[in-house]
Amino acid sequence: MWTHSIEKVDWQEDWRVTPAGLELVQARVKGTGAGMEPPPEARLVDGWFQWQPQRAPMQEVVLGNSGAAGEWRLCHDGACRTLSEIVGHPIGANVTTMKVCNDP
């Protein structure tokens, strides 16, 4: 989940870990604005435009962090935490890469 730095609009994505990589299952945006336009197939549900993006699973997802819009928040089982909370120290304006971890 992230918030657009200018429009102050929330954007959420649901991802699933699969053997093929990280699969984007659903995307939601709370409103519209510069660079935040939902695609034509999006449907308004409980105040969110939501849709199922059609893209192949990805081996990694790179999260940029400008510092201007707050931090990325990762949510699991209804609990959300910032990336800094997850890694245990401030991440600042650094890039974070998510990828599937292989069990040892």
C-alpha positions as CSV (number, residue, x, y, z in Angstrom):
1,M,0.0,0.0,0.0
2,W,1.2,3.5,-0.7
3,T,-0.1,7.1,-0.9
4,H,0.5,9.3,-3.9
5,S,2.8,12.2,-2.9
6,I,0.8,14.9,-4.7
7,E,-2.8,13.6,-4.9
8,K,-2.7,12.0,-1.4
9,V,-4.7,9.1,-2.8
10,D,-4.2,5.6,-1.5
11,W,-3.2,2.7,-3.8
12,Q,-3.3,-0.9,-2.7
13,E,-2.2,-4.1,-4.4
14,D,-2.7,-7.7,-3.4
15,W,0.2,-10.1,-4.3
16,R,0.5,-13.8,-4.1
17,V,3.7,-15.9,-3.8
18,T,3.6,-18.7,-6.4
19,P,6.2,-21.1,-7.8
20,A,6.4,-18.9,-10.9
21,G,7.2,-15.7,-8.8
22,L,5.2,-12.8,-7.3
23,E,1.7,-12.6,-8.9
24,L,-0.3,-9.3,-8.8
25,V,-3.8,-10.5,-8.0
26,Q,-5.7,-7.3,-7.5
27,A,-5.1,-3.5,-7.5
28,R,-7.2,-0.8,-5.8
29,V,-7.1,3.0,-5.8
30,K,-9.2,5.2,-3.5
31,G,-9.7,8.0,-6.1
32,T,-8.3,9.4,-9.2
33,G,-5.7,12.0,-10.1
34,A,-2.4,12.6,-11.9
35,G,-1.0,9.1,-12.7
36,M,-3.7,7.4,-10.6
37,E,-6.3,6.7,-13.2
38,P,-7.9,3.3,-12.9
39,P,-8.2,1.3,-16.1
40,P,-11.5,1.1,-17.9
41,E,-12.3,-2.4,-16.5
42,A,-12.1,-1.1,-12.9
43,R,-15.2,-1.3,-10.8
44,L,-16.1,1.0,-7.9
45,V,-16.5,-1.2,-4.7
46,D,-16.9,0.4,-1.3
47,G,-15.2,3.6,-2.4
48,W,-12.3,1.9,-4.1
49,F,-11.8,1.4,-7.9
50,Q,-10.6,-2.2,-8.1
51,W,-9.4,-4.5,-10.9
52,Q,-7.4,-7.6,-11.7
53,P,-4.3,-6.6,-13.6
54,Q,-3.3,-9.1,-16.3
55,R,0.4,-9.6,-16.1
56,A,2.8,-12.5,-15.7
57,P,4.3,-13.3,-12.3
58,M,7.4,-11.4,-11.6
59,Q,10.7,-12.7,-10.1
60,E,11.1,-9.4,-8.1
61,V,9.2,-6.2,-7.4
62,V,11.2,-3.1,-6.8
63,L,9.7,-0.5,-4.4
64,G,11.0,3.0,-4.8
65,N,10.8,5.3,-1.8
66,S,11.2,9.0,-2.5
67,G,10.5,10.1,1.1
68,A,7.8,12.5,-0.1
69,A,4.8,10.2,0.2
70,G,5.5,8.3,3.4
71,E,6.7,4.7,3.4
72,W,5.4,1.6,1.7
73,R,3.2,-0.4,4.0
74,L,3.0,-4.2,3.8
75,C,-0.1,-5.8,5.1
76,H,-0.7,-9.5,6.1
77,D,-3.7,-10.9,7.8
78,G,-5.1,-7.5,8.5
79,A,-2.0,-6.0,10.1
80,C,0.0,-3.3,8.2
81,R,3.6,-2.2,9.0
82,T,6.0,0.2,7.3
83,L,9.1,-1.2,5.7
84,S,11.2,0.4,8.4
85,E,9.2,-1.4,11.1
86,I,9.7,-4.7,9.2
87,V,13.5,-4.4,8.8
88,G,14.0,-2.8,12.2
89,H,15.6,0.5,11.1
90,P,14.7,3.6,9.0
91,I,15.1,2.8,5.3
92,G,15.0,6.4,4.2
93,A,14.8,7.1,0.4
94,N,16.2,3.7,-0.6
95,V,14.9,1.2,-3.0
96,T,13.6,-2.1,-1.6
97,T,13.4,-5.3,-3.7
98,M,10.8,-8.0,-2.9
99,K,11.4,-11.5,-4.2
100,V,10.3,-15.0,-3.3
101,C,12.6,-16.6,-0.8
102,N,13.5,-20.2,-1.3
103,D,13.3,-22.4,1.8
104,P,16.8,-23.7,2.8
